[in-house]
């Protein structure tokens, strides 16, 4: 059972890798097709994982695969929506233009207002 479950995780990982390759080529139609396929694969994985137990080694392998899938997903998102990097920068208190937000400065020193 654990070998079959780990293989299901590997299938999702390989699909995510294909999606990343398509995103790197800017083949967004293929990305969408693979994303839909991944959704189906994840549903199947969830069903096969119900009640299944992995030993320590199997769980470590599962976690490694999940981390790779998340890293791949993040890279696909960066390629698909590069503007999100600017949003992340703004939430850290800096604008994408390199100056600090007056609101952020006020929030830090207690002088900012909510209006």
C-alpha positions, 0 to 999 in steps of 0.5 A: 500500500505505501509503495502505491501511495508514494507512486501516486505522489510521484505522479502528481510531482511529474505532472507539476514538473510538466506544468512548470516546463510549459510555464517556462515556454509560456504555453499557458494553454498547456499549463491550464490543461495540466493544472486541470489534470493535477486537480484530478490527480490530487483528488485521486491521491486524497482518496487513496491516502484515506486510511493509509499509513506510511512508515517513517521513511515513506513519510519522509519521502512523501514530505520531500515530494510535497516540498518539491511540488510546492516549490514548483507551484511557486515558480509557476505562479511567479512565471504566470503572475510576476506582478505578485512579487511587487505586492510581496515587496509592498507588504514588507513595507517597501514599494517596488520603487524603493521608498518606504510607505508613509503609512508603514512608517506611521504604523511602526511608530504609532503615529499612523491613522486608520482613515 
